[in-house]
Structures are given as structure tokens and as C-alpha cells.
């Protein structure tokens, strides 16, 4: 947007799912997903607090197409909590694919939020599982720590990043999307829709170059 955003001590960088299975070569790869790593590493050194999310599925998770007879990846089914896109098996607990990209360099990270570990509920948002009721605990952590503004990065823009950003806005946080540090899947125009939804919710789209570190 071409304006400066001065970082404050209560700001937090949220790094969403920069994991091997979402990067090129993975079963649910986001095109150019690995290109978010360098900008994430850079902005992490400008923002005082860093939190990472990690997709963390057990075998047989109900969001996997392989858990539904006759279904293929990217089909949809109706779950107790609504429509669920079915995915290739990915980010299995303890697997190399669930690990963070090897060049992600975030030793300063204060918290890792694991999500999707309940076998019957998928989890896109860093704040709530897909039933929209079960919290991950991130909101409570941020409130107790007094962290107020969220700068969001990661994968994928039109799924986990979007849901995290929208939930953060609903919970009252000011949210900045750092566009160079995100990439989307773009299923049937989902990326443009996601960007519109985030803009309409008040998420501020900025460049890495708009950020000014604390003086």
C-alpha cells in the first residue's frame, strides 16, 4: 500500500504452515511455496515476537481423501461441522513432510501451535479448528502476553492464512498480510476471493518494504 508501518513491542509475526509437504515436491505443494522462506526469515528479525503454526495430522485423518471410499483428493464431503475439502495425505505427525522447510530460520520463535491433530476435525485457522468452536489456545496466549497486532505470512494464502487472518480480525486484532511472504493454492479462483474477503474484513495488505523496525 506504499506506507510505512513502524513496528511496536507488542507486535507478533505469525508464520503459517511453512512445511515441506506444502512446498514444491510435497503432496500438497503450493506453487512457489518455498519462495516465502527468505522474506519470512527477514521480517522475523524485525518483529519482536514470532509464532509458528504446524499442520500435524494423525494417520487416517478424516480430511484425507484416502479415509473416504471412492473419494479423490479435492473432492468435498459433508462433515458434522459442514463442507470439508478432501486432501492428499500430508503433514503426518513426526514425518519429514510435517517438518518445517530446511531454510526456515526462526530460532527466536516463542511458540509453535500444532493444529489438525484431532482425527475428526480439520484445522485451517491458527485460532480455531474447522468446527469454528474448538480453540487452539493462540488467542489466550496473545492476550496473556499483551500482543496486539499480527503480521501474517505463510501457506496457503487462500486457506490457512486467510482463515487465520479472518479469525484474528473477528477477535479484535489489527492484522497485516505481508504479501511477498505468502503464496496461495488458487483452486477455482479461491485466491482472488480470499484476498477480497480479507480486505473486506479489514486485513491490511502490505509489502515487506513497508515495515520499519523499532528504532
QUIDAFEN-V100936 format. One record per residue. SS is DSSP state (H for helix, E for strand, - for the rest). PHI is phi in whole degrees, 0 to 359 (none if undefined). Layout:
ss=SS phi=PHI
ss=SS phi=PHI
This chain:
ss=- phi=none
ss=- phi=79
ss=- phi=231
ss=- phi=275
ss=E phi=241
ss=E phi=278
ss=- phi=288
ss=- phi=246
ss=- phi=297
ss=- phi=263
ss=E phi=273
ss=E phi=226
ss=E phi=265
ss=E phi=254
ss=E phi=253
ss=E phi=262
ss=- phi=52
ss=- phi=275
ss=E phi=243
ss=H phi=302
ss=H phi=291
ss=H phi=260
ss=- phi=256
ss=- phi=312
ss=- phi=99
ss=- phi=274
ss=- phi=290
ss=- phi=229
ss=- phi=291
ss=- phi=268
ss=- phi=303
ss=- phi=62
ss=H phi=301
ss=H phi=289
ss=H phi=285
ss=H phi=281
ss=H phi=297
ss=H phi=296
ss=H phi=296
ss=H phi=298
ss=H phi=300
ss=H phi=291
ss=H phi=290
ss=- phi=297
ss=- phi=268
ss=- phi=248
ss=- phi=249
ss=- phi=296
ss=E phi=232
ss=E phi=230
ss=E phi=233
ss=E phi=243
ss=E phi=253
ss=E phi=218
ss=E phi=297
ss=- phi=210
ss=E phi=265
ss=- phi=282
ss=- phi=300
ss=- phi=77
ss=- phi=303
ss=- phi=288
ss=- phi=276
ss=E phi=275
ss=H phi=302
ss=H phi=295
ss=H phi=271
ss=- phi=230
ss=- phi=302
ss=- phi=81
ss=- phi=258
ss=- phi=242
ss=- phi=307
ss=- phi=80
ss=- phi=292
ss=E phi=239
ss=E phi=225
ss=E phi=262
ss=E phi=258
ss=- phi=303
ss=- phi=260
ss=E phi=124
ss=E phi=291
ss=E phi=228
ss=E phi=288
ss=- phi=267
ss=E phi=244
ss=- phi=299
ss=- phi=301
ss=- phi=203
ss=- phi=49
ss=E phi=291
ss=- phi=309
ss=- phi=82
ss=- phi=276
ss=- phi=298
ss=- phi=298
ss=- phi=279
ss=- phi=287
ss=E phi=285
ss=- phi=309
ss=- phi=298
ss=- phi=265
ss=- phi=290
ss=- phi=238
ss=- phi=232
ss=- phi=295
ss=- phi=277
ss=- phi=302
ss=- phi=265
ss=E phi=203
ss=E phi=245
ss=E phi=261
ss=E phi=268
ss=E phi=222
ss=- phi=81
ss=- phi=274
ss=- phi=276
ss=- phi=296
ss=- phi=255
ss=- phi=225
ss=- phi=280
ss=- phi=213
ss=- phi=268
ss=- phi=286
ss=- phi=287
ss=- phi=253
ss=E phi=220
ss=- phi=287
ss=- phi=289
ss=- phi=283
ss=- phi=68
ss=- phi=236
ss=- phi=281
ss=E phi=279
ss=- phi=274
ss=- phi=99
ss=H phi=295
ss=H phi=300
ss=H phi=298
ss=H phi=296
ss=H phi=296
ss=H phi=294
ss=H phi=294
ss=H phi=276
ss=- phi=74
ss=- phi=269
ss=- phi=242
ss=E phi=243
ss=E phi=244
ss=E phi=255
ss=E phi=249
ss=E phi=218
ss=E phi=120
ss=E phi=229
ss=- phi=258
ss=H phi=307
ss=H phi=269
ss=H phi=231
ss=H phi=293
ss=H phi=294
ss=H phi=301
ss=H phi=297
ss=H phi=294
ss=H phi=294
ss=H phi=294
ss=H phi=294
ss=H phi=300
ss=H phi=295
ss=H phi=299
ss=- phi=275
ss=- phi=99
ss=- phi=275
ss=E phi=279
ss=E phi=233
ss=E phi=242
ss=E phi=264
ss=E phi=269
ss=E phi=294
ss=E phi=292
ss=E phi=259
ss=E phi=224
ss=E phi=218
ss=- phi=246
ss=- phi=278
ss=- phi=62
ss=- phi=270
ss=- phi=60
ss=- phi=85
ss=H phi=295
ss=H phi=290
ss=H phi=297
ss=H phi=298
ss=H phi=298
ss=H phi=296
ss=H phi=295
ss=H phi=298
ss=H phi=293
ss=H phi=300
ss=H phi=295
ss=H phi=276
ss=- phi=98
ss=- phi=289
ss=E phi=264
ss=E phi=272
ss=E phi=230
ss=- phi=263
ss=H phi=306
ss=H phi=286
ss=H phi=281
ss=E phi=271
ss=E phi=246
ss=- phi=294
ss=- phi=303
ss=- phi=292
